């Protein structure tokens, strides 16, 4: 796998290793003693759910469940053994839950609080301001895998596809494709500088705003990719894009106005909310 430009923290956790606590400091948070009278995982989940709901924190119960499960060494609260949900926690565990929950009260995304997130079976490190992959992005990976499988079946051999990801962020797409297509070659690029400081966090959003900035209509990066495609793709080569639902018509019109590129929008898939999210564009021409 080659990395061009900046590959932002796409590292897999090692065997048995969890993302752990990053120790980020926030001046508005002050340590407090563990909450009196609360000792079990279930009690802590219920308590912080109420606190999050009162403060208007989105996904209050899910947030508290992920935090408590993380401190207890599990991925999800549901995966905890029943006994672990009711037995008393140590003072260190209680303090840790208090600290992580305080960060959630500051609207820090759960993925950053935990320091990791699962994507297509991979446990990826998550650190601000790297863009957090959306859940429906896994559908894009599935679509690419289906297309590769169909093409391999048609030619009678698995082949070794060459894949380029522009704006790799955490590397979720590239690494998940590489893990399931071990014979493939993946090139991942990102425009950010490797040495960017994690302390320069946006006060309103922990994700890098530039990761979502596509120009006035959101088409800048898309049109750059499509303009370069004829020089990068073989005949019948494919581009898979995850776009804003509003971009379907814009992309279609843009391609129709540039027949010299020999690029055709051949399929559209909707995300789990029913919105047109993924585009399959194929080169067909000289």
N, C-alpha and C positions, 0 to 999 in steps of 0.2 A: 504494500500500500504506500503510495507516495503522498506527501503533503506539500502543497504549494501554498505560499503565503502563510497564513496563520491557521493552524488547526487548534481550536480552542478547547483544551481540557477534555479530549475524548477518551481518557484512559479508563480501562476496565478495572474494577476492584479485583484485587488478587484473591486467591483461594481463601475463603473464610473471612475475608476482610470486608468490613462495612465502611460506608463513607465516614461515619463518626461525626463528632462535633468539631466544627471548624474554629471555634473560639473567636468569631467575629465580635468586635466590641461596638456597642452603641451607647452613646453618652446618655440617652434618655432612659436606659435601663439600669436599675439598681438591684443588686441581689436581695432576696428576701428569704427568710427561713421557710422551710417546708410548711405547707398548709396544715394547720392543726386539725385533727379529726379525720383526715383523708389519708388512707394508707394503701388501698388496693387499686389495681389498674382500672377496674370498672368505675370506682368512685372518682378517680382522677379524670377519666374520660367524660363522665357526666358533669363534673365541676367545670372543666375547661370548655365543654360544649356550651354551657350556660353563659360563661364569661364571653366567649367569642360571639355568641348570638346577641348578647347585650351590647357589645361594642360594634356590631355590624360586620364582623369578619366573615367573608364568604366561606361556604362549606364548613360550617362550624364543627359538626360531629366528625366529618371525615378528617379534618385537620387534627383534632384532638386524638383520634384513634391512631393516625399515622405517627404522631409524636410519641405517644405512650408505647406503641408497639416497637418503635425504633429504639427507645431507651431499654426495652426489655429484650432486644436482639432479634426481633421478628420483622418481617416485611409488612404484614398487615395485622390488625387487631384480631381479625377472624382466624388467623393462623395460630394464635396463641393457644396453648393447652388450657382447658377450662380451669385447672388448678392455678395457673399463673395469673389468671384474670382476677382471682379473689384473694390470693395470699398477700400479706403485707409487703410493701416495697421498702428497700433500704433508704436511709436518709439521703444517700448520694443519688439514688435514682429519683427520689422526690425532688431534690434540688435541680437535677438535670431537666426534668420535665418542666419545672417552673421556669427555668432559663429559656428553653426552646419555645415554650408557650408565650413567653414575653416577646420573643422575636416575631411570633405569628401575630401578636397584637399590633405590631408595627407594620403589618401587611407584607412581611417577607414571605414569598412563596414557600410552600411546604418543601418543594424540591430543593431549594437552597438551604433550608433549615436542616434537612436530613443530610445534605451533602451528596445525595445520590438519587437516582430514579431508574426504574426498570423500563426498558424499551425493547420490545421484541425478544424478551428473554435475556437481555444483557443488562447488567447493573452498571450504569454510567454515572460518573461523577458530575455533579452539577454545582457550579460556582458562579456567582454574579460577576459580570453582567451577561454571561453567555445565555443566549436565547434557549428557553426550555421547550423541548419538542412537544407539540400538541398530541393528544391521544390519537386523533384521527390520522396523524402522519404515519402511524403504523399501517393504515390501509394503503397508503401509497407504496410502502415497502412490499406489502403483499401483492399489489398489482404488478410491480416490476418483477417480482419472483415468478408470478404466473406467466407473464410474457416471456421471460427467459426460458421457463420450462416448456412452453408451447413451441418456441422457436427451436430449442434443442431437440425436441421430439420430431419436428418437421425435417430437420437435417440429419437426424439419426445419430448425433453425438452431442455430449454436454457442452463442448466448446469452452472458451475462456473469454467471457465478455469483458470489455473495457468500459468502466463506469466513471463518469466525472460528476462530482457533486459541487455545486457552486453555493457558497455560504453554508459551510458545514456545521458551524456552531459547535455543539458538543460532540459532533461526529456520530450522532445516533443513526442516521440513515446509512452512511458509509459503512460503519462497523457492523450494523445488522445485516446489510447485504453481503459484506465480506464473510461474516460468520456462516451464512447459509449458502454462499457461492464461493467456496474456498479456492476454486480454480480461477476466479475472476481477478482482475486488476482494477483497483479503485484509486482514483486521484481525487483528493478532497482539497478544496481551496476556500479561503476566507480572506477578506480584505483587511482585517484588524491586525494590529501589531502584537507580536508575541509578548512583548514586555509590558503590555497595558496593565496598569495598576488596578487591582481589585478593590482598592479603597475608594476609587473614584466612582462611587455608586450614585446613580441618579436619585435625587431626593423623592421623586414621585414614582418612580418605577425601578425595580431592581434589575430588569432586563435592559439591555443596550437598545435605546430608541432607534439607533441606526439599523438594527436588525429588521425593523419593520418599515423603514423609510424607503419607499419605491418611487419617489417623485410625486408629481401632482396627481397623476391618475394611478400611481402604484405600478406602473408598467416599465420603469426604467431598466431594472435588472432583467426582466423577462424579455424585452426587446433586444437587449444586448446579447443574451444567450441565443435567441432565435436568429439574430443576424450572423452570429458566428457559426451556427449549426452546420451550414452546407460545407464549411471547411473542416469540420471535426467529425461529421458522421459519414459512415459508409452508406452505400445505397441500401435503403430499407432500415437504416439505423433509427433509433427511437429516442425521444426526449419525453421524460415524465415530469410534470410540473405540479406542485401544490400551490394553488393561487387563492386569492380572495374570490368568493362567489361572484362578485361583480365583474371579474376579469374574463369570464367565459366569452361574452360577446365582444369585448375589446380585443382579445387574442384572436378570435375568429376573423374579425374585420381586418385586423392588422395582417394576418397571413393572406387573406384574399387580395389585399392591396399590393402584395409582393410576390407574384407568381414566379419571379426569377429565383426565389429561394428553394422552390420545389419542396415545400413543407406543407403537410396536410394534417389538419386536426382529425384524427381517426376515431377517437373515443373520449368520452367524458364519464367520470364516475362521481357519485355523490357521497358525502360523508355520512356519518350515522345520524346527523340532523337533517338529512335530505337536501343539503345544499351542494351545488356543483363545485367540487373542491379540487379534483385531480384531472389533469389533461394529458392525453397521450398524443404526441405529435410525431409523425414519421416522415422521413425524407424519401421521396420517390422521384428520382430524376438523375441527370448527369452530375 
